[in-house]
Amino acid sequence: MTARFDFAEFEWDEHNASKNGRKHNVSPAECEEIFFNEPLLIARADPSKILYNERRLLAYGSTNGGRPLFIVFVIRGNKIRVISARDMSRKERSFYHEETEKTD
């Protein structure tokens, strides 16, 4: 479940970026950081959550400062488009640590 994949850049929707900052105090830069830090866990979202014919993916990772984030995103071509971002819940942090310990 740890992941590395090729992408060229991030695509930001101004509404989503400002919503993440306003509601969860997560900046676009913090969102981008987790995709470059190890360990990074990627999972597919519930298939019922497919909107606009795009499969949503879930990312669990940490910022450069060690902040654990949960991110919902889609891949469009070779770009990552963040839909939402927030701090991991206690349950998500537990899952993240359990899964990353398996890969060590």
C-alpha positions in Angstrom: 0.0 0.0 0.0 3.0 2.3 0.1 3.1 4.1 -3.2 5.2 6.0 -5.6 3.8 7.1 -8.9 4.8 9.4 -11.7 3.2 12.8 -12.0 4.4 16.1 -13.4 2.6 18.6 -11.3 -0.3 19.6 -9.1 -3.5 21.2 -10.4 -5.2 23.4 -7.9 -8.9 24.4 -7.9 -9.0 27.8 -6.1 -12.2 26.9 -4.3 -10.8 23.6 -2.9 -7.5 25.2 -1.9 -9.2 28.0 0.0 -11.7 25.6 1.6 -8.9 23.4 2.9 -7.1 26.4 4.4 -10.3 27.9 5.9 -11.8 24.7 7.3 -8.7 22.7 8.2 -5.8 25.1 8.2 -4.0 23.0 5.5 -2.0 24.9 2.9 -1.5 23.7 -0.7 2.2 23.5 0.0 1.6 21.1 2.9 -0.6 18.9 0.6 2.1 18.7 -2.0 4.8 17.8 0.6 3.2 14.5 1.6 3.5 13.2 -2.0 7.3 13.5 -1.7 7.7 12.1 1.8 8.0 8.5 2.9 6.0 6.7 3.9 3.1 7.5 1.7 0.0 5.3 1.7 -2.4 5.5 -1.2 -5.8 3.7 -1.3 -8.8 3.8 -3.6 -11.9 5.6 -2.2 -15.2 3.8 -1.9 -16.4 3.2 -5.5 -19.7 4.9 -4.6 -17.7 8.1 -4.3 -16.8 8.3 -8.0 -17.9 11.6 -9.3 -17.5 13.0 -12.9 -16.2 9.6 -13.9 -13.1 10.1 -11.8 -11.9 7.6 -9.2 -11.0 9.3 -6.0 -7.9 8.2 -4.2 -6.9 8.6 -0.6 -3.4 9.6 0.6 -2.1 9.2 4.1 1.2 10.9 4.7 3.2 13.5 6.6 4.4 17.0 5.8 8.0 18.1 6.1 7.1 19.3 9.6 5.7 15.9 10.6 2.0 16.9 10.4 0.0 13.8 9.5 -2.5 14.6 6.7 -5.4 12.7 5.0 -6.0 13.8 1.4 -8.6 13.0 -1.1 -7.4 13.5 -4.7 -7.8 12.5 -8.3 -5.3 12.1 -11.1 -6.0 14.0 -14.3 -3.5 13.0 -17.0 -0.2 13.4 -15.2 -1.5 16.0 -12.6 -2.6 15.5 -9.0 -5.7 17.5 -8.2 -6.4 17.7 -4.4 -10.1 17.6 -3.6 -9.8 17.9 0.2 -7.2 17.8 2.9 -7.3 17.6 6.7 -5.4 16.3 9.7 -5.6 12.5 10.1 -8.1 11.3 12.7 -6.9 9.2 15.6 -8.2 6.1 13.7 -6.4 7.1 10.5 -3.2 7.8 12.3 -3.4 4.3 13.9 -4.1 2.7 10.5 -1.2 4.7 8.9 1.3 3.6 11.6 0.2 0.0 11.5 0.5 -0.2 7.7 3.8 1.6 7.5 5.3 -0.7 10.2 4.4 -3.7 7.9 6.6 -2.3 5.1 9.7 -1.6 7.3 
